[in-house]
Amino acid sequence: MEKEINILGIETSCDETAASIVANGNIIKSSVVASQIKLHEKFGGVVPEIASRAHIEKIYPVIEQAIEQAGIEKHDIDAIAIANQPGLVISLIVGVTAAKTLSLALGKPLISINHIHAHLQAAMLAEENIELPAIAMVVSGGHTSLYDCENALELKLMGSTIDDAAGEAFDKVAAILKLPYPGGPSIEKTAKNGNPKAIDFPRSMLGDDSLDFSFSGIKTAVLYYCQGQDMKGRNKVDSMSTQEIADIAASFQAAVVDVLVAKTRRGIEKINAKTVLLGGGVAANTALRESLQKMCDSIGKKLLIAPKSLCTDNAVMIASLAYYKYKAGMFADLTLEAKSTS
């Protein structure tokens, strides 16, 4: 029987302080997440300085709780994994510093993890043998990326956002419609009562062969719809009915989902993918999950989606991906730095 390899994963790339113990890449022994939503909601978005201070306050209590919840001792940890890129550097530094400190104090190897790649690992957690090649899409607040996935450690970027990421567009449109922060869940909740065909918002495809994404146009289209083309009119949202706002939310969501599904299909055709992977915060969106499933079913492709509990930032995905780097002997040293980009 394979010896259990316990990896402590740490995640502080944005506004969630998270730690987790995962054994052998797929046995989740603990998962602790300290959310900062209440701290940032009055600003309508993440304030880096506030996020960093909250990470400093929470990081060690969260790590201690994850170890306790796992029912192990610190000496049972085989490696420390940390998401060191991409993200808010001021937030990442807190996690990187904590991970390097623990690595040195416990004499355990340090493993660096790309936060975006880890989101895809969340989709592969429950699957032992994935039919390759696979198209992998990460859809989050800061990233919308499409990869050719050969295995957990080999990802080739095929397309990414050239302006607003999908999640960022959700947040901005929610702000226009005066819906609560965070925008993604608010748009989805509101859209349930709306008509997705009420307004024909643009679907930016960037050419016949492009696998890149652009969502600034649809965000602007919603803004013009609500405030007029010259932007001098009063925001009509104040006088709109609940149904009208629901129709805007539903039509916006439908346009974004259409683009994401269409781009994924393009990617499938380009590499003749057998499997589709979906991860990231926006992967929790029910309309996207259902539309992607419908598309995959229609062309006989297997779809693996991260469970909703692991779509938003978490440390399970960090520790899980780190297991494969541990097996491959891919360790970092104490010169490891936080990076804002991949």
N, C-alpha and C positions, 0 to 999 in steps of 0.2 A: 504494500500500500504506500502511495506517495506521501512523503512527509509534508505536513502542512507548512506552507510558506505564508506567514502572516505579514501583510504589508499595511503600514499606517499611511493613509492618504490625507493630504491637507490641501484645501482649496480656499483661496482668498482673491480670486482674479477680479472681482467686482464688488458686490455688496452682500455676499453670503459668506459667513465664516463657517467652514465645514471641515469635519474630520471623520474618518471611517477606518475600520479594520476589515480588510477583505483577505480571505485565505484562498490560495491557489487560483486567484483570478476571478472566481465566481461564487465563493461562499461568503455572503455578507454577514459578518459578525456584529457590526455596529454601524450606525450612520447618524451623525449629529449635525444639524444645520441651525445656525443662529441667523435668522433673517433680519434685515435692516429696513424692510419696507416702511415701517412706521416712522423711521428717522428721515426718510427721503420723500415721502408722499406729498408733504406740503410744498416741496420744491418742484414736483412734477418730474423728477428724474434724479439720478444718482449724483450726489455732491462728493467728489473725490476726497476732500479733506475730512468730511464727516465719516465717510466709509472707512478711511484709514484709521481714524481714532477708535471707531467701533471694533475694527479687527484687533487692534492692540488690546482692547479691554477683554475681548471674547476668546482670543486664540488659544491660550493655555487652558482655560476652563473647558472649552469645547474638546480639545485633545484629551484631557484627563477623563472627560465623560465618555468619549469614544472608547478609550482603553478599558474603562470600568464596565461599560455596557457590553463589551466583547468578552468579558470574563477572563482576561489574560493579564499577565504582568508585563511590565515594560521590557524585561529581558526576553520575553517571548516574541517580540517584534523582530522580524528579519531584515526589514528595510524601511526607510522613510521616503515617501514619494511626495513631491510638491509640484503643483502647477506653477511654472515660472514664466509662462507666456501663452498667448497674448492676453492683454487686459490692462487695467489701470495700474501703472507702475507703482504708484503710492500705496495701493492695496496689495499688489503682488509682493512687495518688499517685506511686508509683515509676515506673510506665510513663508517666504524663502528664508528669512532670518530665523524663524522658529524651527523650520526643518533642518537647517544647517546646524543650529544649536543642539537639537536632539540627536542628529547624526553623530556629532562630535562627542556629546556627553554619553551616549549609549554605545558608541563604537559600532554603529550600524551603517551600511552603505546608503548613499543618497541617490535618488532617482529623479531626474527632471522629466516633467510631463507637459506636453502641449495641450492646453485646455480644450481647444477645438477638436483635436483628435480624440480626446477622452470622451467627448459627447457621443461620438460614434461607438465607442466601446460600450456605452450604456445600452445601445441597441443590440450588441452582440453577446451580452452577459449570459443569456439563457440558452444560447445556441452553441453546441459543441462543434459541429462541422458545417461551415458555411460554403455553399456552392459559389465558386468564383468563376469569372470575375464579378465584382459587385460595384454598383454605383452607390456612393454614400453622400448624403446631403445633411449638412448642419445648418439649421435655421434658428438664429438666436437674435438677441437685441443688438449685438455688435457685428454679427457675421452671418452671411448667407453664402455658403461654399459648397461646391460639388467636387467630389473626389472619385478617382479610380482606385478602388481598394483591393489590394492584392492579399493583404493579411493585416492583423492588428497593428503592425509596425511599419507597413509599407503603403503609404498613401500618396497618390499623385494628384495634385490640384488641377482640376479641369476648368473650373470657372468660379468666379467670386463676384461680390457686389462692387460696382464702380461708384456707388454713392451711398444712399441709405440702405441699411440692411432691413430685412423684412420686419424684425422685431422693433427696430427703431421707427419704422413707418407706422406700426401699430400704436406705439406710444404717442407719436406726434398727432396721429389722427384722433386718438382718444382725447388728447388735449384740446384739439379743435372742437370736438363734440362735447367738451366739458364733462367727460367721463372720468371716474376715479383712476388713480395710479395704483398698480401698474396697468398699462394700456391693453396688453394682450388679452388677459382674462376679461376685462371690461368690455372690449369690443366683441369678444365671442359671446358673452352673456347677453349683450344688447342685440346682437345680430340674430339670435334665436327667434326673436319676434318680428324680424324684418324680412323684406322681399329682396333676395339677392339679385333679382333682375330689374329692380326699380330704377336704377341709374347705371348707365353704361360707362363705367370708369375705364380709362385706358389700360391695356395690357402691354407693357413694354417688353418686347422680345429681343431687341438689339440685333436684328438681322436673322437670316434663315439658319445659320450654323452656330450662332453664338451660344455659349454656355454661361456667360456672365449674367449678372442680375442688376436691375436698376428699379428702385422703388420711390425715388424722389418725385417722379412725374405723377404718380397716382396720389401721393401725399399732397402735391400742389393742386391737383384736380379737385380733391376734396375741399381744400382751402378756398379755391375759387368758387366752388359750388355753394359754400356757406357764406362767403363774404363778397362775391362778385369778382369779375375779371380784373377790375381796376384796384381791388383791395381797399376801396374807400368806403364801401358800404358797411353798415353795422352788421355784426355777426348775427346771421339769421337764426343761429342755433337757439338764441334766447327766446325766439317766438315760435320755434318749431314744436310740433306735437311729439309725443313719445314715439308714435308710429313713424314719423318722418325721420327721426334720429335713428331708429332701428333699421329703417330702409337704407340709410346712408352707410351704417355700420355693416350691414349684410352685403351690400353691393361692393363696398371696399374690400371686405374679407374675401368675397368670391373672386375678385380680380386678382388679389395677391395669390390665392390658392391656385387659380388657373395658371398663373405664370410659373409657380413652383412645380406644379405637376407636369406642365409642358416641357420645362427645362430638364426635369428628371427623365422624361421619356426620350428626349433628344440624347441625353447621356447614355441611356440604356442602349439605344440604337448605335451609338458611336463605338462602343466597346463590346457590344453584344452581351451585356450583363445578364447574369442569371438571377442575381439577388439585388434587392434595393434596401439600403440602410437609411434610417432617418433618426436624427437626434437634435438636441438643442431645445431651448425654451419654447420656441414656436411649435415644436413637434408635439406639444401638449394640446394644440388646437384640434378639436374634434373634426371640424370641416376639412382640414388638411389631411388628417389621418384617414378619414373615410374616402376622400377623393383620390388619394394616392393608392389606397387599397383597391378601389374600383378600377383604376387604371392598370395596376399590376395584375389583377385578376383577369382583365380583358386580354392581356397579352401573355399570360402564363408565367409571370415572374413572382418570386417569393419576396414578400415585404417583411422586414424586421424593424420594428419601431421601439425606441426606448420606452419603458413603462412611464406613465405620466409622473410618477413620484421621482423619477431620475432624469426628467427632461430639463428642469431648471438646474442651476449650479449645485453640485454636490461633490462629496469626496469619494463616494463609492466608485465612480467612474475613473477617478485619479488612481486609486489603489488597484483597481482591476487591470487597467492598462499597464501599470507599473510591473505587474507580475511577469508580463511577457518580456519586458526590458530586463527584469531581474534574471530570468532564465537565459537571456541572451548575453548577460554580463555587461549590459549597457548602463554604467554608473556615472554619476557626476561627481565633481570634487567640490571643495569648499570655496572655489572661486565662482561658483554658479551665481548668475545675476538674473534679476527680473527684467523682462523685456515687454514693451508695449505691443510689439508686433511679432508675428511668427518668423 
